[in-house]
Amino acid sequence: MNTPLPGTPDAPRLTSVRALAWQRRRAAIGRFWREYRQQRAGMVGLAGLLIIVVLALAAPLISDRDALDVTQATGDRLQPPSLEFPLGTDETGRSVLLLTLWGARISLLVGITATLLAMVIGTLVGIAAGHFGGWLTGLLMRVTDWFIVLPRLVLAIALAAVLGPSLTTIVIAIGVTSWPGTARLIRAQTLAVEARPYLERAKALGAGHWHQMTRHVLPNVMPLVLASTTLEVASAVLAEATLSFLGLGDPSRVSWGSMLSRANSSGAVTYGAWWYLLTPGLAILAVVLCFTLCGRALEAVFNPRLRGR
Amino acid sequence: MTRDPSLVAEPDGPATNPTNASTDDGGRRPGGGDGFVRYLLSKLGGAAISLFMVVLSAFFLFRILGGDPVDALTRDVPTTPAERAALREQLGLDQPLSLQFLHYLQGVLTGDLGESYQYQQPVTTLIGERLGATVLLTGTALVVAASLGLWIGARAGWRQGSRFDKVQVGLSLTLWSAPTFWLGMIIIMVFARYLGLFPINGMVSPHTPPGFWPQTLDTLHHLVLPVLTMASVIYAQYVLVMRSSVLDEKGGDYLVTARAKGLRDDMVRRRHAVPNALLPTVTLVFLQLGGVVGGAILTETVFSWPGLGLLAYQALKIPDLPLLQGTFLFFSSAVILANTAADLVYRFLDPRVRHA
């Protein structure tokens, strides 16, 4: 609906249509922001995320990468919190605080990349299943349902085990196992959009499948994709921690999951090194909770039926 | 309204997110079939296709992506090309893929899942030995989490916005955001390391006297912490799902009727709202079984509980591909079969599906 009408010759009018569209978009964003601001939990989540992302991005400014080097560790083994090490040390004498700070980069990077992968697959499958119909839809939905029922962790473990441990493996394992929810959501929304009259108009004007899907369906399902993405990042961060804990991540990179994995294997639990356990765990908890709060708030904005839940 | 249980799915899949259980209104196909036989056949057919897809994906994952089994078998032994070729022929790897798959399928159907590299024992035997421990842990956790979670969730949803509701939702969201294995480690540290109330790991202490009662009591003693860990995460999901489901029912006209009859608020909730809210919840509970399996793997790993999850973890460490493949096949098939059973039971629970 934002595309200029074909065959309109005068250029100034075209730009004005485009300007109008932009104006409308800005107004929509403004409206959205006003409604989002009403969601208190959502604002808390957003503020928390901003702080965490800024800290993760600023890690190189705050400390040297040498803090992660085992050979240059200055502390003792599993030293409790002190002035020099505010959150204690790990089993090789590195500062847990700095490890957590640097770990945030990997955890967030993997979480977001994996989610993007899942979103692309989910959106493609969902729109195709909603748009085409017939045997293709039947096939796509059967595969989607199959993925929904299947134990995700088991599938991810199997995938990661055959691909070998690395960051890419984790991203693929999470992405490939977490798209079906999005696909279902997008398909439902696509069906709703396609029933609207302006799509009939587009078809009557000779719009092809590609044009219909990218110009009419996709912009309308995007808000839902956004809400779903935010919730998905939360579970992708959890999945990253889980797979790293099981030893499927890149052993040379520090992430929150790999920290907990080493804490478990080095006996920090029975030693009583609470600082080594609590710090990365609470970091995961905080990020996941923030993304979940934001996602729920977005859903409430886009879907008024859920408001106040 | 038709509620085909396999279709009223939660948009974010089993393990991801219990918070938006009621947003997916699309994707429902009309009609449930003409009769029970047809329903039964369609469900069983669907399950058969799903199981076939599991076997196919296991074949693809472990045979095609997983590299050459000959490499894995001869990793530590120097071999000549002739010996390798002989081994390939012996394992049937020189045949075309389609034929290999048929052999593979035959093996799976007859319960031959190969031999574990690590234990030098058939995978089927290993799975059989460990199954009991997993069923005990998962079953107990599920019963605890379901009874508590559904009850609390219904109460929270009924008094939406109250302090009780807010506390419960906050608690559930926090528990749900916590990684299972981390929760387990914290629980070990608090209850076993500092308070010393429960054993740290394992299922039975080696110095427990033989005999039924001492063994059972010791197992129960070991069971407490793993169940607490596993149940906490599942509990959070159930609270959120049940609450959302009760909220959906709360506006129903039949509740106005029930109140107009003069029923106490408590009775309206227990006798009218909750039974209706339970139906969609049951579906979601079964759809989330995959997540429960994931929780079992993590809990067993942290607590060294000698079940299938620990077996999968130990296989992953090597990596022991035949064993990993066996646990993959077993867990996936178990979840699919449980979902199919739920579909069939659901038909008796919900008259709307029965008469559709």
Interface residues (C-beta under 8 A of the other chain):
Chain A: M141 R142 V143 D145 W146 F147 I148 V149 L150 P151 R152 L153 V154 L155 I157 A158 L159 A161 V162 L163 S178 P180 G181 T182 R184 L185 R187 A188 Q189 L191 A192 S228 L231 E232 A234 S235 L238 A241 T242 F245 L246 G247 L248 G257 L260 A263 N264 V269 T270 G272 W274 L277 L278 P280 G281 I284 L285 V288 L289 T292 L293 G295 R296 E299 N303 R305 L306 G308 R309
Chain B: S6 A9 E10 P11 D12 G13 P14 A15 T16 N17 T19 N20 S22 T23 D24 D25 G26 G27 G46 I49 S50 M53 V54 A58 L61 F62 L65 G66 G67 Q160 G161 L173 T174 W176 S177 A178 P179 T180 F181 W182 M185 I186 I188 M189 R193 Y194 I200 R243 S244 L247 L287 L289 G290 G291 V293 G294 I297 L298 T301 V302 A312 Y313 L316 K317 P319 L321 L324 Q325 T327 F328 F331 S332 V335 I336 N339
